[in-house]
Amino acid sequence: MPSASGRRKPSRSASAIVADKERGRHELMVDAGTLDAAAPAGAGGLLASSPFTVGGHRWRVRYYPNGDCTASKGWVSIYLFLDEDVAEPVRARFRLSIVSEARALFFVKFKEELLSHPEVQHDFTSRTSWGYSKFCQNKVLASLVRHRGLDRFSIRCDIVVLNGFRTEEEAPSAAVPPSDLHKHLGDLLQSGRGADVVFEVGGEAFAAHRCVLAARSPVISAELLGAAGGGAPAAGVVRVDGVEPRAFKALLRYAYTDALPEMDKEEEDAILRNLLVAADRYGLPRLKTICEDRLCMILDVATVEIVLALAEQHHCGRLKEACLQFLAAPANLRAVMSARGK
């Protein structure tokens, strides 16, 4: 006899390794007058933001309106600066852009991006900066500002500080069983419980539920159930012409379960052909495609001409192509011609 411990289900757990990161944004508001061509170049022209904290570290945005060195004179230089001493490099991803305030309809304010550079990643050591010595030409930015009638603009820094990785325990997920709705609806159809309409097809009667069929096909709702509701007898019997009983039974099964019933190999071809016609008639495109696909796989000499005519009539391009490929084989074509002559 197995022990109690041997019958226990194995325990399951999960964990995940995630990046420990913190996002932040700082905007440095700048007076447009700083773009004056007479602004000093190099260290003397440095304008810096107030310090801000992201990821537990202190940062500043550094702005040089006329370049941070002789080589970049006439350009705007912008950097992100780590304003503290650190024992280990601090890894950060950041994106620098120049934005302005604009107004949309009803005086709603929004920020419009004038210039930007792609996001970059850098490992910052103590009191170092990283950015662009030539972010944009001074005169280009000045022209944009004048064109929009701005008296100021903002330098925006979007930053993500990466503090390594950490392990997190994940809550165990329940094993969700697959849906069995189709089974219950199939049982409902087979039992006839609560049926409120009966279809008479080729001398056979099929009980069904108006609400299910109306939900599956607006054409059935309008042509069949609408007729039953308007002038049919009280019993709710609807006569259906032009569909074989076997095909109509398969159509109902599909409407309730989204699948076709098992079919005898000897009858499959005939049922599928009639079912394709019914699917096209009652606006069930997925069912029509299923029939088309299965007919493509069971083409034979005896039925290929009938199926080809059916494909033409009901606009089944894939089925038509399969028939033509079947007939393109010399042996198949000879067999069809021979059968036609008998």
C-alpha positions as CSV (number, residue, x, y, z in Angstrom):
1,M,0.0,0.0,0.0
2,P,1.5,3.3,-1.0
3,S,2.3,5.8,1.8
4,A,0.4,9.0,2.2
5,S,3.5,11.0,1.1
6,G,3.7,9.0,-2.1
7,R,0.2,10.0,-3.1
8,R,0.8,13.8,-2.6
9,K,0.9,15.9,-5.7
10,P,4.4,17.4,-6.4
11,S,4.7,21.0,-5.2
12,R,5.3,23.7,-7.8
13,S,6.7,27.1,-7.6
14,A,8.1,29.8,-9.9
15,S,10.4,32.8,-9.8
16,A,11.6,35.4,-12.2
17,I,14.8,37.4,-12.7
18,V,13.8,41.0,-13.4
19,A,15.8,44.2,-13.9
20,D,15.8,46.5,-10.9
21,K,15.3,49.9,-12.5
22,E,13.8,53.2,-11.8
23,R,12.5,55.7,-14.4
24,G,12.5,59.5,-14.1
25,R,12.1,62.7,-16.1
26,H,13.5,66.2,-15.6
27,E,12.8,69.3,-17.6
28,L,15.1,72.2,-17.5
29,M,13.3,75.4,-18.6
30,V,15.5,77.7,-20.6
31,D,15.1,81.3,-21.6
32,A,15.4,81.7,-25.4
33,G,17.8,84.6,-24.8
34,T,20.6,82.1,-23.9
35,L,20.9,81.4,-27.7
36,D,22.4,84.8,-28.3
37,A,25.4,84.3,-30.5
38,A,27.5,86.3,-28.0
39,A,27.0,83.6,-25.3
40,P,30.4,82.4,-24.1
41,A,31.7,79.1,-25.3
42,G,33.4,76.4,-23.2
43,A,33.2,76.0,-19.4
44,G,32.3,79.7,-19.0
45,G,29.0,79.2,-20.8
46,L,27.8,76.3,-18.6
47,L,24.2,76.4,-17.4
48,A,23.1,73.5,-15.2
49,S,19.8,72.3,-13.8
50,S,18.9,71.9,-10.2
51,P,19.9,68.5,-8.9
52,F,17.2,65.7,-9.2
53,T,17.2,62.2,-7.9
54,V,16.5,59.0,-9.9
55,G,17.4,55.5,-8.9
56,G,18.8,56.7,-5.6
57,H,21.4,58.9,-7.4
58,R,21.7,62.6,-7.9
59,W,21.8,64.0,-11.4
60,R,22.0,67.3,-13.3
61,V,21.4,68.4,-16.9
62,R,24.3,70.5,-18.2
63,Y,23.6,72.9,-21.0
64,Y,26.1,74.9,-23.1
65,P,24.2,77.3,-25.4
66,N,27.3,78.0,-27.5
67,G,29.3,74.7,-27.2
68,D,31.3,73.2,-24.4
69,C,34.7,73.7,-26.2
70,T,36.3,75.5,-29.1
71,A,35.5,72.7,-31.5
72,S,31.8,72.9,-30.7
73,K,31.4,76.6,-30.8
74,G,28.2,77.6,-32.6
75,W,26.6,74.4,-31.4
76,V,24.3,73.6,-28.4
77,S,26.0,71.0,-26.1
78,I,23.8,69.0,-23.7
79,Y,24.9,66.4,-21.2
80,L,23.6,64.3,-18.3
81,F,25.9,64.7,-15.3
82,L,26.2,62.3,-12.3
83,D,26.5,64.8,-9.4
84,E,28.0,62.6,-6.7
85,D,30.8,60.2,-5.8
86,V,30.0,56.5,-6.3
87,A,32.0,53.4,-5.4
88,E,30.7,51.5,-8.5
89,P,29.7,52.8,-11.9
90,V,26.0,53.6,-12.3
91,R,24.4,52.3,-15.4
92,A,21.7,54.5,-17.0
93,R,19.8,54.7,-20.2
94,F,18.7,58.2,-21.1
95,R,17.3,60.3,-23.9
96,L,17.8,64.1,-24.3
97,S,15.3,66.2,-26.3
98,I,14.3,69.8,-26.7
99,V,10.6,70.5,-26.3
100,S,8.3,73.5,-26.3
101,E,4.9,74.2,-24.9
102,A,2.1,74.4,-27.6
103,R,-1.6,74.8,-27.5
104,A,-4.2,72.7,-29.3
105,L,-8.0,73.2,-29.7
106,F,-9.8,74.7,-26.7
107,F,-6.4,76.0,-25.3
108,V,-5.3,72.5,-24.2
109,K,-1.5,72.6,-23.6
110,F,0.9,69.9,-24.7
111,K,4.6,69.5,-25.2
112,E,5.9,69.5,-28.8
113,E,9.3,67.9,-29.4
114,L,11.5,70.2,-31.5
115,L,14.8,68.2,-31.5
116,S,16.0,64.9,-30.0
117,H,18.6,62.2,-30.1
118,P,18.1,58.4,-29.7
119,E,18.2,56.8,-26.3
120,V,21.8,55.9,-25.2
121,Q,23.2,53.8,-22.3
122,H,26.3,54.7,-20.3
123,D,28.1,53.6,-17.1
124,F,28.7,56.8,-15.1
125,T,31.6,57.0,-12.7
126,S,31.9,59.7,-10.0
127,R,31.0,63.2,-11.2
128,T,31.1,62.4,-14.9
129,S,28.9,63.4,-17.7
130,W,27.8,61.8,-21.0
131,G,25.9,63.4,-23.9
132,Y,26.4,65.5,-27.0
133,S,29.0,68.1,-27.7
134,K,27.1,68.9,-30.9
135,F,23.5,68.3,-30.0
136,C,22.3,70.8,-32.6
137,Q,23.5,74.0,-34.3
138,N,22.7,77.0,-32.2
139,K,21.3,78.9,-35.2
140,V,18.9,76.0,-36.0
141,L,17.4,75.9,-32.5
142,A,17.2,79.7,-32.5
143,S,15.4,79.7,-35.8
144,L,12.9,77.1,-34.5
145,V,12.3,79.2,-31.4
146,R,11.8,82.4,-33.4
147,H,9.5,80.7,-35.9
148,R,7.2,79.5,-33.1
149,G,7.3,82.8,-31.3
150,L,8.7,81.2,-28.2
151,D,10.4,83.1,-25.4
152,R,11.5,79.8,-23.7
153,F,11.9,76.1,-24.3
154,S,12.7,73.0,-22.2
155,I,15.6,70.5,-22.2
156,R,14.0,67.2,-21.3
157,C,15.9,64.2,-19.9
158,D,14.2,60.9,-19.7
159,I,16.3,58.5,-17.7
160,V,16.2,54.9,-16.6
161,V,18.7,53.9,-13.9
162,L,19.6,50.2,-13.9
163,N,20.5,48.9,-10.5
164,G,21.3,45.3,-11.5
165,F,18.8,42.4,-11.3
166,R,16.7,40.9,-8.6
167,T,14.8,37.6,-8.2
168,E,11.1,37.8,-7.6
169,E,8.9,34.9,-6.5
170,E,5.9,34.5,-8.8
171,A,2.5,33.5,-7.5
172,P,1.6,30.0,-8.7
173,S,-0.9,29.9,-11.5
174,A,-4.0,27.7,-11.3
175,A,-4.3,25.0,-14.0
176,V,-7.3,26.2,-16.0
177,P,-9.1,23.4,-17.7
178,P,-10.1,23.8,-21.4
179,S,-13.5,25.2,-22.1
180,D,-16.3,22.6,-22.3
181,L,-19.0,25.0,-23.5
182,H,-19.2,23.2,-26.9
183,K,-19.9,19.9,-25.1
184,H,-22.7,21.4,-23.0
185,L,-24.3,23.0,-26.0
186,G,-24.0,19.8,-28.0
187,D,-25.7,17.9,-25.2
188,L,-28.5,20.6,-25.2
189,L,-29.0,20.1,-29.0
190,Q,-29.1,16.3,-28.7
191,S,-31.5,16.2,-25.7
192,G,-33.8,18.8,-27.1
193,R,-34.3,20.4,-23.7
194,G,-35.9,23.8,-23.9
195,A,-36.2,23.6,-27.7
196,D,-38.6,26.2,-29.0
197,V,-38.5,25.6,-32.8
198,V,-38.7,22.5,-35.0
199,F,-37.2,22.3,-38.5
200,E,-38.8,19.9,-40.9
201,V,-36.2,18.8,-43.5
202,G,-36.9,16.1,-46.0
203,G,-39.4,14.4,-43.8
204,E,-37.3,14.5,-40.7
205,A,-37.7,16.8,-37.7
206,F,-34.9,18.6,-35.8
207,A,-35.6,20.5,-32.6
208,A,-33.4,23.5,-31.8
209,H,-33.3,26.8,-29.9
210,R,-34.0,30.1,-31.6
211,C,-31.5,32.1,-29.5
212,V,-28.6,29.9,-30.3
213,L,-29.2,29.9,-34.1
214,A,-30.0,33.6,-34.1
215,A,-26.7,34.3,-32.5
216,R,-24.8,32.1,-34.9
217,S,-26.4,33.3,-38.2
218,P,-28.3,36.5,-38.9
219,V,-29.5,34.8,-42.1
220,I,-31.1,31.9,-40.2
221,S,-32.6,34.4,-37.8
222,A,-34.1,36.4,-40.6
223,E,-35.1,33.7,-43.1
224,L,-36.1,30.8,-40.9
225,L,-36.8,32.1,-37.4
226,G,-38.3,35.3,-38.7
227,A,-40.7,33.2,-40.8
228,A,-41.5,31.1,-37.8
229,G,-42.2,34.1,-35.6
230,G,-44.4,35.8,-38.3
231,G,-46.8,33.3,-39.7
232,A,-45.8,29.8,-38.6
233,P,-48.0,27.5,-36.6
234,A,-48.0,27.7,-32.8
235,A,-45.8,24.7,-32.5
236,G,-43.0,26.7,-34.2
237,V,-42.4,24.2,-37.1
238,V,-40.3,25.6,-40.0
239,R,-40.0,23.8,-43.3
240,V,-36.6,23.9,-44.9
241,D,-36.2,23.0,-48.6
242,G,-33.1,22.5,-50.7
243,V,-31.0,20.9,-47.9
244,E,-30.6,17.2,-47.2
245,P,-31.5,16.0,-43.7
246,R,-27.9,14.7,-43.1
247,A,-26.4,18.1,-44.1
248,F,-28.9,20.1,-42.0
249,K,-28.1,17.9,-39.0
250,A,-24.4,18.6,-39.5
251,L,-25.2,22.3,-39.8
252,L,-27.0,22.4,-36.5
253,R,-24.2,20.5,-34.8
254,Y,-21.7,23.1,-36.1
255,A,-23.9,25.9,-34.9
256,Y,-23.9,24.6,-31.4
257,T,-20.4,23.2,-31.1
258,D,-18.3,24.9,-33.8
259,A,-17.3,21.5,-35.1
260,L,-18.7,18.9,-37.5
261,P,-19.9,15.5,-36.5
262,E,-18.1,12.3,-37.6
263,M,-19.2,11.2,-41.1
264,D,-19.1,7.8,-42.8
265,K,-16.5,7.8,-45.5
266,E,-19.1,6.7,-48.1
267,E,-21.3,9.6,-47.4
268,E,-18.8,12.3,-46.5
269,D,-18.4,13.7,-50.0
270,A,-22.2,14.1,-50.6
271,I,-22.8,15.6,-47.1
272,L,-20.0,18.1,-47.5
273,R,-21.1,19.3,-50.9
274,N,-24.7,19.9,-49.6
275,L,-23.4,21.4,-46.4
276,L,-21.2,23.8,-48.3
277,V,-24.3,25.0,-50.2
278,A,-26.2,25.4,-46.9
279,A,-23.3,27.3,-45.3
280,D,-23.2,29.7,-48.2
281,R,-27.0,30.1,-48.1
282,Y,-27.2,30.8,-44.4
283,G,-24.1,33.0,-44.0
284,L,-21.7,30.7,-42.1
285,P,-18.4,31.6,-43.8
286,R,-16.2,29.5,-41.4
287,L,-18.3,26.4,-42.0
288,K,-18.1,27.0,-45.7
289,T,-14.3,27.2,-45.5
290,I,-14.2,24.0,-43.5
291,C,-16.3,22.2,-46.1
292,E,-14.1,23.6,-48.9
293,D,-10.9,22.4,-47.2
294,R,-12.2,18.9,-46.6
295,L,-13.5,18.6,-50.1
296,C,-10.1,19.5,-51.4
297,M,-8.6,16.5,-49.6
298,I,-11.1,13.9,-50.9
299,L,-11.4,14.8,-54.6
300,D,-11.7,11.7,-56.8
301,V,-12.4,10.9,-60.4
302,A,-16.1,10.3,-59.8
303,T,-16.9,13.6,-58.2
304,V,-14.3,16.2,-59.4
305,E,-16.5,17.6,-62.2
306,I,-19.5,18.1,-59.8
307,V,-17.2,19.7,-57.2
308,L,-15.7,22.0,-59.8
309,A,-19.1,23.2,-60.8
310,L,-20.0,23.7,-57.1
311,A,-16.8,25.7,-56.6
312,E,-17.6,28.0,-59.5
313,Q,-21.2,28.5,-58.4
314,H,-20.4,29.4,-54.8
315,H,-17.1,31.3,-55.4
316,C,-14.8,28.8,-53.7
317,G,-11.4,29.8,-55.2
318,R,-9.3,27.3,-53.3
319,L,-11.6,24.4,-54.1
320,K,-11.7,25.4,-57.8
321,E,-7.9,25.5,-57.9
322,A,-7.7,22.1,-56.3
323,C,-10.0,20.6,-58.9
324,L,-8.1,22.1,-61.8
325,Q,-4.8,20.8,-60.3
326,F,-6.4,17.3,-60.0
327,L,-7.5,17.4,-63.7
328,A,-4.1,18.7,-64.8
329,A,-2.7,15.3,-64.0
330,P,-2.9,13.3,-67.3
331,A,-3.9,10.1,-65.6
332,N,-6.8,11.8,-63.7
333,L,-8.0,13.6,-66.8
334,R,-8.0,10.3,-68.9
335,A,-10.0,8.6,-66.1
336,V,-12.5,11.4,-66.0
337,M,-13.0,11.4,-69.7
338,S,-13.3,7.7,-69.7
339,A,-16.0,7.8,-67.0
340,R,-17.8,10.4,-68.9
341,G,-18.0,8.3,-72.0
342,K,-19.6,5.4,-70.2
